[in-house]
Amino acid sequence: MTLQPAPAATGLPETRYCASGDVEATARKLLAYCQENDWAGYDPYDALNSGLFKALPFLDSRLPRLALTQVLKRSPINIRRLALVPKTQNPKAMALFLSALLKLPDAVVDSREDLIRYMIDRLVALRSSGISHWSWGYSFPWQGRSILVPAGAPNLVCTTFVAGALLDAYEQQRDQRCLTMAVGAAEYILNELYWTDGAKAGFSYPNPGLRGETHNANLLAAALLCRVYKHTGEKKFREPALRVARQAVGKQQPDGSWFYGEHSSQRWIDNFHTGYNLGALRSIGRNLGTDEFDASIRSGFKFYRANFFREDAAPKYFHDRVYPLDIHCVAQSIITLLAFKDLDSTNVELVRSVFRWTITNMWDERGFFYYRVLRLCTIRTSYMRWSQAWMLLALSRLLGLSTPVEDRPTPNRETLVNAC
């Protein structure tokens, strides 16, 4: 069966083309939308920023927090204004924007240097308060199954993405303060979050002191430490990173997949966390000059290609379910496929199909991407971190291809699976 965009079941426009100019025009329009909104927006998990909790303090307890979070996240209609949820700048989103701005071509970005300086300045301003090390957290509190994480409280994943973007800026522009902040973040991870327990090792997430095994968080942090080690030569970053990476690789399933984590409540397999794992392992290998993890990467990527794409190229969230179709998975699919195009010569063609499907089904002509396509409806809410920042980064990678993204025949499904 040929990988062509399927007719939209969501009442959205018919198939559009995927020429290089279309990618560029989409990136330019998305960038303008983000600038016009001052890089601030809503988030799938920002319910606890609601003014309702101040107006009605009796609601401010675990079950109402969980309930409101799920209602706002799942609602096909965005009711955040009614719920008194403000738009915010999120440090992780700002980091993704910074990485994208560093890669986007000049034809897309005006006043690039000014925007890059602005992003770095905002990351300085948005650092977690009351913490001696450089670290960052989300712009909203969030309620977990058993813990409440305050707004701005530093967490491993947010800190690694911010520090990674700062290293991107340092490598391109040699801005010393960016390296200083990234090294400070690595110190935070090593000094405050690294733990060992016999043969086990990991980094605490989402709070210090928690010793779970969340594989993407562990691998992202290990990759950052290796990158900092490459720049500083500080061996204290290298060995903990390798130990944690080996721990995570040891939990890879025989088919190449990873569960999200090792707790009984974390036994699912999804698109973008798998992409994080693969990208982190390759980063570790390149920064340490080792091929130790190459077999794990090949196995994991084979699983990724074979299980996370529908026949019409729509990226799936879960490996074993068709829905939801989530924009974060779209973005990560573009990033992962392009990062590993050396492993499969048809990756770029699949990326073209992913882009065509996404423009047809998840793009709003006002300049932003929708959140999710479900079986019976589309959630058209615009989320700045989850959707727009990730897609701008993905488009920057797509525009970085040496050959244009043209509208040309796509490979069939059998070829795509067998190529893995």
Number of C-alpha atoms within 10 A of each C-alpha: 10 14 21 18 21 15 15 13 14 14 10 15 14 13 17 16 18 20 16 18 14 17 23 20 14 20 25 19 17 24 23 17 16 19 12 10 14 12 22 19 20 21 24 18 21 24 29 22 21 20 16 17 18 11 10 9 10 10 14 14 12 14 12 15 20 17 13 18 19 14 13 19 19 13 12 17 12 17 13 17 11 10 17 14 18 15 20 20 22 25 27 27 25 25 28 23 26 25 25 24 23 20 19 22 15 10 9 18 17 11 8 15 13 9 17 18 13 14 23 20 11 16 24 17 11 20 21 23 15 7 12 9 20 23 30 29 26 27 22 20 19 19 20 12 9 7 11 14 18 15 16 19 21 25 22 24 21 22 29 26 22 29 30 26 24 27 27 20 23 17 14 11 12 12 13 14 15 22 22 16 20 27 25 18 26 27 19 20 26 19 11 15 21 21 19 13 8 6 7 14 23 28 30 22 20 22 17 16 13 13 19 16 23 21 27 24 26 26 30 26 31 32 30 28 32 28 24 26 20 17 14 12 12 12 13 12 23 20 13 21 27 20 16 25 25 18 19 23 18 11 16 16 13 9 10 19 22 25 19 20 19 15 11 7 9 12 12 14 17 22 24 25 20 26 22 18 27 26 21 24 24 20 19 26 17 15 17 17 10 11 14 13 16 14 11 20 22 16 18 22 25 20 19 24 22 16 20 23 23 16 16 20 24 26 31 24 24 20 19 12 13 16 15 17 25 24 26 22 27 29 26 22 28 25 24 25 22 21 17 18 13 10 16 16 13 17 22 21 21 26 22 25 24 26 28 24 27 23 22 20 28 25 20 15 11 9 17 26 23 20 25 23 20 16 12 7 12 21 18 19 21 20 21 26 26 22 25 29 26 24 28 25 26 24 23 23 19 26 21 14 12 7 10 14 21 15 15 12 12 17 17 15 19 12 12 20 13 10 15 17
